[in-house]
């Protein structure tokens, strides 16, 4: 089976979609977002298609597209649709697959099931994206603890933002996780600048199956 990675964040808006686009492009793979909440603005899949430069067909259709920009369980209720977490399974593709979650780990899919419960059922390695700004130590360590309490494998941490060496070092040490790299803010964000930033700040070999801890 081809390698599969789940890209999630410590919170919403941390930059995980941009990182997912960069990783999918670097791996020459596929991208899949199971649940999209909110369709009025550019969706995450559309953002990845725009920033990754992946060929047509490499950005896969979502499992559910919800009109309302809210937590999936609320959006589904408003949109009068149902979500069966047990029916959410990654598609079979011929190549690496980057899967992006919605918001943070504890985002509810139904009134009693969370996104992290689906991640635990899958068992695929998780890449946790975290901001480098104030408050990230607490959010990131709590996310790591939640993943480990459910025996979800953690490939490592990706930091997004300006460098904060002491903050990053504290998370790596206290969380006992691998630092995969840091994606800086890009004033001019496009496929070329994103690919260049990924190449400068990440070692692609870390994301190959033989490099996994």
Order of alpha helices (4+ residues) and beta strands (2+ residues): beta-alpha-beta-beta-alpha-beta-alpha-beta-alpha-beta-alpha-beta-alpha-beta-alpha
